[in-house]
Amino acid sequence: MSSGLHRLTVEHVRGDEFVVRLRAHELHTDQPDTDRGPSPIELFVVSLATCVAHYSGTYLRRHELSDAGHVVHAEYEMATDRPARVAEIRVTVQVKTSLTPQQKAALQAVANHCTVHNTLRQPPAVEIRVDSGDEGDPAERAPAGRGNAGRQ
């Protein structure tokens, strides 16, 4: 992925369903009660798991190790207190090929340093603004701050 500004748009469809548009892709999200797509929290965990899969797969191919049967499993638990958040994520990289202890340690290190995991360790600044469409120049509006709707 190139550096610089990247954009996506999330538009309401109905109820808790939204469509995400980025580049030439469309992805629907929803809440588990209506289940027309994965929830935002599921996509968050998917983001980490697929990043780990990419990095671990790249390691296998770069070292001419078989990536047949390469699978990444992820599970997560929600916090029981407030604010609503993911409390724990466990990711397992499964490979069918035999690895030496050195290769296994190297694969572990690569998986631990995927871009999404790095971002979780050093979180980005997040600014959330509300634009009601009835105000003046957007540059003059104060940011709304960090918010938490409490849903997935």
N, C-alpha and C positions, 0 to 999 in steps of 0.2 A: 504494500500500500504506500502510496506516495505521501510525503508530508504536505502540510497545508490544510486548508479548510475543506471539510467534507460535509455534505448536506444530505438530509433525508426529510421526508414529510410524513406525518402521522395524521390521518383523517378519520373522523367518526363515520362509522357505517350504520350501526344501530345498537341500542342497548350498550353493552360493554365491549362491543366489537369495533376494532379499528383496523385500517389498512395502512401498512407502512410502504412507502415508495422510496426506493433508493436505486440510483443508476437505472438499469432496465428491469429491476426486480420489484415484485409485489409480494407482501407477506401479511397475512391476517393474524391479529391477536385478539384474544377474548379472555373471559374469566371461566374457571372450571365449571360453574353452574350452567352455562349455556354452551360452552366448549366448541365454538366454531373455529378455534385456533389455539395455539399455545398461549399461556399467560405471559405477561411481561417478566415475571420472576422466572418462569421456565426458560424464556429466551435469554435471560441473564446467565443462567446455569449452562444453557446450550452454548452461549458465547465462549465461556471458559472451556467447556469440554471440546468444542470443535477447534479452538485455538491449540489446546494441548494435542489433539489428534493431528493437526497440521504439523506442528513442530516435531512431534515424535515420529510421524511418517517421513518427514524430511530427513530426520536423523537416520532412520533405517535405510532409506534409499541412498543417501550420501555415503553410507558405510557398506553399501552393497549387501545389506541384510534383507531377507524376505519381509515384505509387508503384507503377505497373505495372512489373513486372520487377525490383522491389526484392528483392534476395537478399543474404544474408550467408553467406559461406563462412568456415570456421575449420579450422585444422589445428594439431596440437600435436606436440611431441616430449617424450619422457620423459628425465629426467636419466640419465646413465650411471653416476653415482656415488651414494653414500648420503648422506642418507636418500632413499628412493624418493619421487619428486615429479615434477610437470610442470616441465620446464626452460624451455619456450618455447611461446607460443601466438601464432599469426598470424591475424588476423581481417581479412577484406576485405569492405567494403560495396560492393555492385554496384548501380548505378542505371542505368536505361535513358534517363532524361531528361537533357537538356543542362543543365549547371550552369556558372554564371559562376565565375571563380576565387574570388570572395568567397563564393559559395554553397558551393563545394566546401570551402573552408577552414572555414566555419561548420559544415557537416555533419561534417567531420572532428573539430572541437572538441566537438560534441554527442556523437558516437560515443565519443570518448575519455573522456567524463565520465558514462557510464551508471553506475548504482548498483553493479553488480557490479564494474566496473573500479575505481570509487572504493574499494570494499571491499578489492580486491586491493592498492591503493596504501596504504591505511591499514587493515591487517588487524584484525579484531575480536579481543577477548580470547576464548580458547577454553578451556573447562573441561570435562574429560571425567571422569566419575565411574563407578565400577563398583559396582553394587548386586547383591549375590549373593542377596538375599532372606533371608539367615540372620543378619543383623546388626540392631542396635537402631535407634534413631531416625535416619533419613536425614540430618537436620540436624547430627548429631554426627559423621558420617563425614568423613574427610579426602578431598579430591579426589585422584584417581589420577594427575593430571598429563596432560601431552600425550603421546600415543602415536602409533605408526606401525606398522601391521601389514605394510606393504611390498607389499600387493597393490592392485589397482585397485578 
